[in-house]
Amino acid sequence: MQFEIRESGRSLWSWALVNETAETVLESRRSFPSRAQATAAALAFSQLVARAGRSLSGGPRQIGFL
């Protein structure tokens, strides 16, 4: 999968995550005033997903005080 930065009209930009067959898997909900801001938002989202993947442990999370 990879991110694409797309111009969504009148100088607004968004990002999309596309799969190997160029199908859109996910699109940003908002538009950004510059390509650089849309790129930064895609990078931030990818880091959140990577962190979520690393925290996946297979067991239930402990909640509360120990």
QUIURVEN-V652834 format. One record per backbone hydrogen bond with DSSP energy under -0.5 kcal/mol. NH is the residue of the N-H (numbers start at 0). CO is the residue of the C=O. E is the energy in kcal/mol with one decimal. If there is no record, write none. Layout:
BEGIN
NH;CO;E / NH;CO;E
END
This chain:
BEGIN
1;17;-2.2 / 3;15;-2.9 / 5;3;-0.6 / 5;13;-3.1 / 7;5;-0.6 / 7;11;-3.1 / 11;8;-2.3 / 12;31;-2.8 / 13;5;-2.5 / 15;3;-2.3 / 16;25;-3.3 / 17;1;-3.0 / 17;15;-0.6 / 18;22;-2.3 / 21;18;-1.9 / 24;16;-3.5 / 25;16;-1.5 / 27;14;-2.6 / 31;12;-3.1 / 37;33;-1.9 / 38;34;-2.4 / 39;35;-2.3 / 40;36;-2.2 / 41;37;-2.1 / 42;38;-2.3 / 43;39;-2.5 / 44;40;-2.4 / 45;41;-2.4 / 46;42;-2.0 / 47;43;-1.9 / 48;44;-2.2 / 49;45;-2.3 / 50;46;-2.3 / 51;47;-2.2 / 52;48;-2.2 / 53;49;-1.9 / 54;50;-1.6 / 55;51;-0.5 / 55;52;-0.7 / 56;54;-0.7
END
